[in-house]
């Protein structure tokens, strides 16, 4: 076997085994590329219409109203510099409440069905929507398929490479031919889509591998000469879900501590003044009454640029700035890791980057579709050849027996169904 044939069979085997999972991740990736825009459009009816010279309500009052409305302790709040945007109060992952920033009135939970749909799509994309108990196994499957996908994307150009560089060969590998059907059409689509989507798919899938495996994540830090961060696999993220929100509410209810939002208006104003051109600020409330720190994530971009983000930690009791972490303060390993996260989604390149990522993911889905179709056609052809070969062998055996009648008469026992006559009548 030549190296090209070995690579081809490895490519075919990896695609056949991991194809279905890769197809699911590509389709869900296309849907997730438009998540932010779709949710923003679906919640257009929850915009605030401020009157002239209207003043915003204190953030404490807005959080107090949200707590009274849901009877659950909030985990954070998000407000924007756009005067028409509502304040979003979060209650763990997947639960939020929109409030009017000028009156403090509850506007509703937003586009609940749309958010639930994208939440489900994200679960399919990350761990195939398995139950919480099997989520680690689901992550293992998607991680392994990301590795297989990376091999497919990297080996594809070598298989695409023409044996002889001619204008006809280059045209066949880079342009769609609408006149083809069947196997020739699938082969043409597979080559052309793979050619045009190779580079963006390689970036997207390589970033997915880094986010799937700790060793790949640590490799990025070591390449830049920085020590990897401590593992947080077993750490419980604050605000991970409704259960955490309920537990937080019980902890505060059973203690004599003040609500975590008490006295944060001045701190929120300090966060706004820290970055004059801020567009979105996300407040993370403490998960325990004993934790005095408030964490403000300040974004001066569109939400997909890590270099436009900064994090401010303030002690709620003393109003002292505990830590200020702009992007420029990160080491090169953490900067690289931040870019990887938003390169995977295409958000690092703005709307154009998200569009390219969506097209590349759609191309990946077609690559899986055409690849599996070609594999099935190859399998059918092999089975047909085997059957034809077996039938030809039987025909040859029958023909050989029919070519020697005297030999069969000289040995009648070798011919099934022939009656042996007495010697005088044998001739």
C-alpha positions as CSV (number, residue, x, y, z in Angstrom):
1,X,0.0,0.0,0.0
2,X,1.2,3.5,-0.8
3,X,1.1,6.3,1.8
4,X,-1.8,7.9,-0.1
5,X,-3.9,4.7,0.2
6,X,-3.1,4.3,3.9
7,X,-4.1,7.9,4.5
8,X,-7.3,7.3,2.5
9,X,-8.4,4.3,4.4
10,X,-7.6,6.0,7.8
11,X,-9.7,9.0,6.5
12,X,-12.5,6.7,5.5
13,X,-12.5,4.7,8.7
14,X,-12.4,7.8,11.0
15,X,-15.2,9.5,9.0
16,X,-17.4,6.4,9.1
17,X,-17.0,5.9,12.9
18,X,-17.3,9.6,14.0
19,X,-19.5,10.9,11.1
20,X,-22.8,10.9,12.9
21,X,-21.5,12.8,16.0
22,X,-19.6,15.2,13.8
23,X,-22.7,15.9,11.8
24,X,-24.7,16.7,15.0
25,X,-22.0,19.1,16.1
26,X,-21.8,20.8,12.8
27,X,-25.6,21.3,12.5
28,X,-25.9,22.6,16.1
29,X,-22.9,24.8,15.4
30,X,-24.7,26.5,12.6
31,X,-27.7,27.1,14.8
32,X,-25.6,28.5,17.7
33,X,-23.8,30.9,15.4
34,X,-26.9,33.0,15.2
35,X,-28.0,32.6,18.8
36,X,-27.3,36.1,20.1
37,X,-28.9,37.8,17.1
38,X,-32.0,35.6,17.2
39,X,-32.5,36.1,20.9
40,X,-32.0,39.8,20.6
41,X,-34.6,40.0,17.8
42,X,-37.1,37.7,19.7
43,X,-36.9,40.0,22.7
44,X,-37.6,43.2,20.8
45,X,-40.9,43.5,22.6
46,X,-39.2,43.8,25.9
47,X,-37.3,47.0,25.1
48,X,-37.8,50.0,27.4
49,X,-39.2,53.3,26.0
50,X,-37.7,56.0,28.3
51,X,-39.3,59.3,28.5
52,X,-37.2,62.4,28.1
53,X,-34.9,63.1,31.1
54,X,-35.9,59.7,32.6
55,X,-33.6,58.5,35.4
56,X,-32.6,54.9,35.9
57,X,-33.7,53.1,39.0
58,X,-31.0,52.1,41.5
59,X,-29.6,48.7,40.8
60,X,-30.5,47.6,44.4
61,X,-34.1,48.4,43.8
62,X,-34.1,46.4,40.5
63,X,-32.6,43.4,42.2
64,X,-35.0,43.7,45.1
65,X,-37.9,43.7,42.7
66,X,-36.5,40.7,40.8
67,X,-36.1,38.8,44.1
68,X,-39.6,39.6,45.1
69,X,-41.0,38.5,41.8
70,X,-39.2,35.1,41.6
71,X,-38.8,34.4,45.3
72,X,-35.3,33.1,44.5
73,X,-32.0,34.8,45.2
74,X,-30.5,36.3,42.0
75,X,-27.0,35.1,40.9
76,X,-26.2,38.2,38.9
77,X,-27.3,41.1,36.7
78,X,-26.5,42.4,33.2
79,X,-27.2,45.9,32.1
80,X,-26.2,47.8,29.0
81,X,-25.3,51.3,28.0
82,X,-28.1,51.3,25.4
83,X,-31.0,53.3,27.1
84,X,-33.6,51.0,25.5
85,X,-32.2,47.8,26.8
86,X,-33.8,46.2,29.9
87,X,-31.8,45.0,32.9
88,X,-31.4,41.2,32.9
89,X,-31.3,39.6,36.3
90,X,-30.1,36.0,36.2
91,X,-31.0,33.1,38.5
92,X,-28.5,30.4,37.6
93,X,-28.0,29.0,34.1
94,X,-31.1,29.2,31.9
95,X,-33.2,31.4,34.1
96,X,-33.5,35.2,33.8
97,X,-35.9,38.0,34.3
98,X,-36.1,41.3,32.4
99,X,-36.9,44.5,34.2
100,X,-37.5,48.1,33.1
101,X,-34.4,50.1,34.2
102,X,-36.4,53.3,34.7
103,X,-39.4,52.0,36.7
104,X,-38.1,48.7,38.0
105,X,-41.2,46.9,36.8
106,X,-41.0,43.3,35.7
107,X,-41.2,43.0,31.9
108,X,-41.2,39.2,31.8
109,X,-38.8,36.3,31.4
110,X,-38.0,37.2,27.8
111,X,-38.2,34.8,24.9
112,X,-38.4,31.7,27.0
113,X,-39.0,29.3,24.2
114,X,-36.2,30.7,22.1
115,X,-33.8,30.6,25.0
116,X,-34.8,27.1,25.9
117,X,-34.3,26.0,22.3
118,X,-30.8,27.3,22.1
119,X,-30.1,25.9,25.5
120,X,-31.1,22.4,24.2
121,X,-29.0,23.0,21.0
122,X,-26.0,23.8,23.2
123,X,-26.5,20.7,25.2
124,X,-26.5,18.6,22.0
125,X,-23.4,20.4,20.8
126,X,-21.4,19.9,23.9
127,X,-22.4,16.5,25.3
128,X,-25.1,15.1,22.9
129,X,-27.9,16.1,25.4
130,X,-27.3,13.2,27.7
131,X,-28.4,13.3,31.3
132,X,-26.4,14.9,34.0
133,X,-25.1,11.6,35.3
134,X,-23.8,10.7,31.9
135,X,-22.5,14.1,30.9
136,X,-18.8,13.2,31.4
137,X,-19.3,10.3,29.0
138,X,-21.0,12.6,26.5
139,X,-18.1,15.1,26.7
140,X,-15.7,12.2,26.1
141,X,-17.5,11.2,23.0
142,X,-17.7,14.7,21.5
143,X,-14.0,15.3,22.5
144,X,-12.9,12.1,20.7
145,X,-15.0,13.0,17.6
146,X,-13.4,16.5,17.6
147,X,-10.0,14.8,17.4
148,X,-11.2,12.6,14.6
149,X,-12.7,15.6,12.8
150,X,-9.3,17.4,13.1
151,X,-7.6,14.4,11.5
152,X,-10.2,14.4,8.7
153,X,-9.7,18.2,8.1
154,X,-5.9,17.9,8.1
155,X,-5.8,14.7,5.9
156,X,-8.3,16.0,3.4
157,X,-6.0,18.4,1.5
158,X,-3.4,15.6,1.0
159,X,-6.2,13.4,-0.6
160,X,-7.5,16.3,-2.6
161,X,-4.1,17.1,-4.0
162,X,-4.2,16.3,-7.7
163,X,-1.7,13.7,-9.0
164,X,-1.1,15.9,-12.1
165,X,-1.7,19.7,-11.9
166,X,-3.8,20.6,-14.9
167,X,-6.5,23.2,-15.5
168,X,-9.2,20.5,-15.7
169,X,-8.0,18.9,-12.4
170,X,-8.0,22.2,-10.6
171,X,-11.5,23.1,-11.9
172,X,-12.9,19.7,-10.9
173,X,-11.6,20.1,-7.4
174,X,-12.6,23.8,-6.8
175,X,-15.9,24.3,-8.7
176,X,-19.3,22.7,-8.4
177,X,-20.6,20.8,-11.5
178,X,-24.4,20.9,-11.6
179,X,-24.5,18.3,-14.4
180,X,-23.2,15.4,-12.2
181,X,-25.4,12.9,-10.4
182,X,-24.9,10.0,-8.0
183,X,-21.4,9.1,-7.0
184,X,-19.8,11.7,-9.3
185,X,-21.9,14.5,-7.7
186,X,-21.1,13.4,-4.1
187,X,-17.4,13.2,-5.0
188,X,-17.4,16.7,-6.6
189,X,-19.3,18.2,-3.6
190,X,-16.9,16.5,-1.1
191,X,-13.8,17.9,-2.9
192,X,-15.1,21.4,-3.5
193,X,-16.6,22.0,-0.1
194,X,-13.5,20.5,1.6
195,X,-11.3,22.9,-0.5
196,X,-13.1,26.1,0.4
197,X,-13.9,25.2,4.1
198,X,-10.6,23.6,5.0
199,X,-8.9,26.6,6.7
200,X,-11.8,27.9,8.8
201,X,-12.8,24.3,9.8
202,X,-9.2,23.6,10.9
203,X,-9.3,26.7,13.1
204,X,-12.7,25.9,14.6
205,X,-12.0,22.2,15.2
206,X,-8.5,22.9,16.6
207,X,-10.0,25.3,19.1
208,X,-12.7,22.7,20.0
209,X,-10.0,20.2,20.8
210,X,-8.2,22.7,23.1
211,X,-11.5,23.2,24.9
212,X,-12.3,19.5,25.1
213,X,-9.1,18.2,26.7
214,X,-7.0,19.6,29.6
215,X,-3.8,18.4,28.0
216,X,-4.5,20.4,24.9
217,X,-5.5,23.4,27.0
218,X,-2.3,23.1,29.0
219,X,-0.2,22.7,25.8
220,X,-1.3,26.2,24.8
221,X,0.1,27.7,28.0
222,X,3.3,25.7,27.7
223,X,3.9,26.8,24.1
224,X,3.8,30.4,25.3
225,X,6.1,29.7,28.2
226,X,3.5,30.1,30.9
227,X,2.5,27.5,33.6
228,X,-1.0,26.1,33.1
229,X,-3.7,27.2,35.6
230,X,-4.7,24.8,38.3
231,X,-7.3,22.2,37.3
232,X,-10.9,23.2,38.1
233,X,-12.6,20.0,36.9
234,X,-14.1,19.3,40.3
235,X,-14.9,22.9,41.1
236,X,-18.5,24.0,41.3
237,X,-19.2,27.0,39.2
238,X,-21.3,29.7,40.9
239,X,-24.7,30.0,39.5
240,X,-24.5,26.7,37.6
241,X,-28.3,26.2,37.7
242,X,-31.6,26.5,39.5
243,X,-30.5,24.2,42.2
244,X,-27.6,26.4,43.0
245,X,-29.9,29.5,43.0
246,X,-32.2,27.7,45.4
247,X,-29.3,26.7,47.7
248,X,-28.0,30.3,47.6
249,X,-31.5,31.6,48.6
250,X,-31.7,29.2,51.5
251,X,-28.2,30.1,52.7
252,X,-29.1,33.8,52.8
253,X,-32.5,33.1,54.3
254,X,-31.0,31.1,57.1
255,X,-28.4,33.8,57.9
256,X,-28.7,37.2,59.4
257,X,-26.5,38.7,56.6
258,X,-27.8,41.5,54.5
259,X,-28.8,40.8,50.9
260,X,-25.8,40.5,48.6
261,X,-27.0,43.5,46.5
262,X,-27.2,45.9,49.5
263,X,-24.9,48.9,49.0
264,X,-23.9,48.0,45.4
265,X,-25.1,51.1,43.7
266,X,-21.9,53.1,44.4
267,X,-19.9,50.1,43.4
268,X,-21.7,49.7,40.2
269,X,-21.1,53.4,39.4
270,X,-17.4,52.8,40.1
271,X,-17.4,49.9,37.6
272,X,-19.0,52.2,35.0
273,X,-16.5,54.9,35.5
274,X,-13.6,52.4,35.3
275,X,-14.1,52.0,31.5
276,X,-15.7,55.1,30.0
277,X,-16.7,53.5,26.7
278,X,-18.3,50.4,28.3
279,X,-21.2,48.8,26.5
280,X,-22.2,45.8,28.8
281,X,-21.5,45.1,32.5
282,X,-22.2,41.8,34.1
283,X,-22.4,41.6,37.8
284,X,-21.7,38.2,39.6
285,X,-23.2,38.2,43.1
286,X,-21.4,36.2,45.9
287,X,-22.7,32.7,46.4
288,X,-22.2,32.8,50.2
289,X,-22.9,35.5,52.8
290,X,-19.3,35.1,54.0
291,X,-17.9,36.1,50.5
292,X,-17.7,39.9,50.4
293,X,-16.4,40.3,46.9
294,X,-18.5,41.5,43.9
295,X,-17.2,40.7,40.4
296,X,-17.9,43.1,37.5
297,X,-17.2,42.0,34.0
298,X,-16.9,45.1,31.8
299,X,-17.2,44.7,28.0
300,X,-16.6,47.6,25.7
301,X,-17.1,45.5,22.5
302,X,-19.8,43.4,21.0
303,X,-19.3,40.6,23.5
304,X,-17.0,38.5,21.3
305,X,-13.7,40.3,21.6
306,X,-11.6,39.2,24.6
307,X,-9.3,42.2,24.2
308,X,-12.3,44.4,24.9
309,X,-13.1,42.8,28.2
310,X,-11.9,43.5,31.7
311,X,-12.8,42.2,35.2
312,X,-13.1,44.2,38.3
313,X,-13.3,42.7,41.8
314,X,-14.5,45.0,44.6
315,X,-14.9,44.3,48.3
316,X,-18.6,45.0,49.1
317,X,-17.9,45.9,52.8
318,X,-15.0,48.3,52.4
319,X,-15.7,49.4,48.7
320,X,-12.0,48.7,48.1
321,X,-10.8,47.6,44.7
322,X,-9.4,44.1,45.2
323,X,-8.3,43.3,41.7
324,X,-8.4,44.9,38.3
325,X,-7.8,42.6,35.4
326,X,-7.8,44.1,31.9
327,X,-6.9,41.9,28.9
328,X,-3.4,43.5,28.8
329,X,-2.7,42.2,32.3
330,X,-3.0,38.5,31.3
331,X,0.0,36.5,30.4
332,X,0.4,35.3,26.8
333,X,-1.0,31.8,27.6
334,X,-4.2,33.2,29.0
335,X,-4.5,35.7,26.1
336,X,-4.2,32.8,23.7
337,X,-6.8,30.8,25.6
338,X,-9.2,33.7,25.6
339,X,-8.9,34.1,21.8
340,X,-9.4,30.4,21.3
341,X,-12.8,30.5,23.0
342,X,-14.1,33.2,20.7
343,X,-12.3,31.9,17.5
344,X,-14.2,28.7,17.9
345,X,-17.5,30.5,17.6
346,X,-16.3,33.1,15.1
347,X,-17.2,35.9,17.4
348,X,-13.5,37.1,17.4
349,X,-14.0,38.3,13.9
350,X,-17.3,40.1,14.5
351,X,-20.4,39.5,12.4
352,X,-18.2,38.5,9.4
353,X,-16.3,36.0,11.5
354,X,-19.6,34.5,12.8
355,X,-20.9,34.3,9.2
356,X,-17.7,32.5,8.1
357,X,-17.9,30.1,11.0
358,X,-21.6,29.3,10.3
359,X,-20.8,28.6,6.6
360,X,-17.8,26.4,7.6
361,X,-19.9,24.4,10.0
362,X,-22.6,24.0,7.3
363,X,-19.9,22.9,4.9
364,X,-18.7,20.4,7.6
365,X,-22.2,18.9,7.7
366,X,-22.2,18.5,3.9
367,X,-18.7,16.9,4.1
368,X,-20.1,14.3,6.5
369,X,-23.2,13.7,4.4
370,X,-21.3,13.3,1.1
371,X,-18.5,11.3,2.8
372,X,-20.9,8.8,4.3
373,X,-22.7,8.6,1.0
374,X,-19.5,7.8,-0.8
375,X,-18.6,5.2,1.8
376,X,-22.0,3.5,1.4
377,X,-21.6,3.5,-2.4
378,X,-18.2,1.9,-2.0
379,X,-19.5,-0.7,0.3
380,X,-22.4,-1.6,-2.1
381,X,-20.0,-1.8,-5.0
382,X,-17.7,-4.1,-3.0
383,X,-20.6,-6.4,-2.1
384,X,-21.8,-6.5,-5.7
385,X,-18.3,-7.4,-6.9
386,X,-18.0,-10.2,-4.3
387,X,-21.4,-11.6,-5.4
388,X,-20.5,-11.3,-9.1
389,X,-17.1,-13.0,-8.4
390,X,-18.8,-15.8,-6.5
391,X,-21.4,-16.3,-9.3
392,X,-18.6,-16.4,-11.9
393,X,-16.7,-19.0,-9.9
394,X,-19.9,-21.2,-9.7
395,X,-20.5,-20.7,-13.4
396,X,-16.9,-21.8,-14.3
397,X,-17.2,-24.9,-12.1
398,X,-20.5,-25.9,-13.8
399,X,-18.9,-25.2,-17.2
400,X,-15.9,-27.4,-16.4
401,X,-18.2,-30.3,-15.4
402,X,-20.2,-30.0,-18.6
403,X,-17.0,-30.0,-20.8
404,X,-16.1,-33.6,-19.9
405,X,-19.1,-35.9,-20.3
406,X,-17.0,-39.1,-20.9
407,X,-15.2,-38.5,-17.7
408,X,-18.5,-38.2,-15.8
409,X,-19.7,-41.5,-17.4
410,X,-16.5,-43.3,-16.5
411,X,-17.1,-42.4,-12.9
412,X,-20.8,-42.3,-12.4
413,X,-20.6,-41.9,-8.6
414,X,-19.2,-38.4,-9.1
415,X,-22.4,-37.2,-10.8
416,X,-25.2,-36.7,-8.3
417,X,-28.6,-38.0,-9.5
418,X,-27.1,-40.4,-12.0
419,X,-28.5,-44.0,-11.7
420,X,-25.8,-46.7,-11.8
421,X,-26.8,-49.5,-14.3
422,X,-25.5,-53.1,-14.4
423,X,-22.4,-53.7,-16.3
424,X,-24.1,-55.1,-19.5
425,X,-26.3,-52.1,-19.8
426,X,-23.7,-49.5,-18.8
427,X,-22.9,-48.5,-22.4
